Amino acid sequence: EKFNNIKVNIAQKRKELGVDLNDTVLLSVGELNKNKNHQIIIRALAMIHRPNVKYIVVGHGTLKGYLVNLVKELGVEKQVIFLGFREDVAEIYKTADIFVFPSKREGLSVALMEALASGLPCIVSKIRGNTDIIENGITGVVVEANEPREYANAISELINNKEIQEIYRKNIREKI
């Protein structure tokens, strides 16, 4: 209920987060560590060459410096936003378009369940936990954890096909 029924002024929240209303917002929530694998999405973002696609990362951790340097190295500084720890995560889910979850290992992910409860189409790594929740082609897309090209393709496909996004949202609502 917390994530499904929250009301948010999306335009105002996006402005606060530094993204435009017409941007496509990818979102990850999780600690900045090797297991969460955020670098794969940053690499995928650099491959798709779409300046209006923004990647918001909620969380903090030991790899922040590495990830900030990678963002600069790949030239996507204007597209990646590190928010750190936030109390308004439920509102941030509602401002996003797609949840990306490239973890190398998970149990039953709270962040992934929150994304689903928020109605977000998801692109997740093909690992236990994620595949227990996401049905490939039904409620989201499942890709290999360490393949940035697969993430780039999945992101581009979802961005280009609003109909698939709506089908995933409908299926997510039914599943939740």
N, C-alpha and C positions, 0 to 999 in steps of 0.2 A: 504494500500500500504506500509506503514512504516514497518509493521510486516511481510507481505507476501513476499516482494521483497528484503529484506535486505540480503546482502551477508556477510557471516562470515566464517573465517577459524576455523572450529569446533575443530580441534586438538589443535590449539594454544589457543583458548578460553577455552577449557576444562582444559588445562594445567594451565592457569591463575587462573581458579576457583578451582583447586585442585582435579580434577577428571580425570581418565584415559579414553582414547578413547573407550575402551571395557566395561566401566562401564555402567549400566543402570541408567539414571539420571531422578529422579522424581523432579518436580519443583512446588513450591507454591509461589505466589506473593501476599502479603498483610500484613497489620499491624499485629504485634504480640499481639493479644488480645484474650479474651475468645471467642468472636463471630467467629473469623477466624478458631479456633479449630485445630491449627497445631499439638497439642499434640496427636490427633487421628492418624495422619500419622506416627508420631514418634513411637507410640505404635504398629502400624501395621508393621512398618519396623522391630521392634524387634521380631515380630512373624514370619516373613518370613525367617529369618536366611540366608540371602544372602549378604555376605560382599561386593560384586561388585555392589550392588544397593545403590546409593547415593541419598540423599534428600537435595536439595538446597532450602533454604528459603530466598526470597528477601523481605525485609521490616524490620521495627524496631517497637518497642513498649514496653509497660510496662511489658509484660510477658516474656521477653527475659531471665531473670535470672531463672525463673521457668522452661522454656523450656530447657535451658542449663543443669540444674540440672537433669531434667527428662532424657535427653540424656545420661548423665553419669550413672544415676541409672539403666537404661535399657541396658547399655553396647554398645551403638551404636555411640560412639564419633567419630569413624573413618568414619561414614556413613552420618552424618548430618553436613551441612555447612550453617551457618547463615551469609548471605552477608550484611545484613543491607540495607540501602537505596542505590540504584544504578541508575546511569544515562544510563547504557547500557542494560536495561531490554530487549529491542528488540533482542539484540545479545544473551542474556542468554536464551530466549525462543528457539532460533534456536539450541542451544547446548543440550537442554533437549530431552528426549524420551517420557515422559508422564507428563501431567499437572494434579496435584491433588488439589482439592478444597473442603475441608471438612467443609465449613462454616455452622453455625447454622442458619444464617439469611442473606439474600441478597436482594438487589433490582435487578437491571440489572447490573451485574458485568463487569466492564471494564477489569479487569484482565482475566476473563474467555473469553471475546470476543477477547482480544489480543492473548490468547493461541490458540483459534480457527483460528484466522487470520494467526498465525504462523504455522498452520497445525498440532498441537499437539493433539494426542488422549487424552481424558480427563476422569478422574474419579472424580465425583462430588457428593456432598450430595443431598439428595432428599428434596429440599426446593424450594419454589417459587423463580423465578429468574434463578436458575440453570436449573430447568426442563423446563423453557421457552426457553432455548437455546440448551440444550443437549437432544437428543432423545436416550433413553436407548437402547443399542444394535445397534444403527445406527451411531451416531457421538461420542459415548462414553458410559461410564457406570455410572449409577445412583445408589447410595447406601445410607443407613441410616446414618445420620450425626454423630451419637455417637456410631457407631459400628466398632471398630478397626479390628475385624475379617473380616467383609465384605470388608473393604479396603484392608486388607492383601490378601484376596482371589482374589479381582479384580486386584490388582497389579500383583500378581503371574500369573494370567490368561493372562494378557496383555504381560508380559515379556516372557512367554512361547509360545505365539502365535503371531509371527510377521505378519502372514497373517491377523489376526483381526486388528492389528495396521494399516496395509496398507489399509484395507477396511474402517476403521474409517477416515484415512487421506483423502482418495478419497471422501468419503461422506462429510467430512468437507469442502473440496475445493468446492464441488458442492453447499453446503449450503451457504458458504460465498459469 
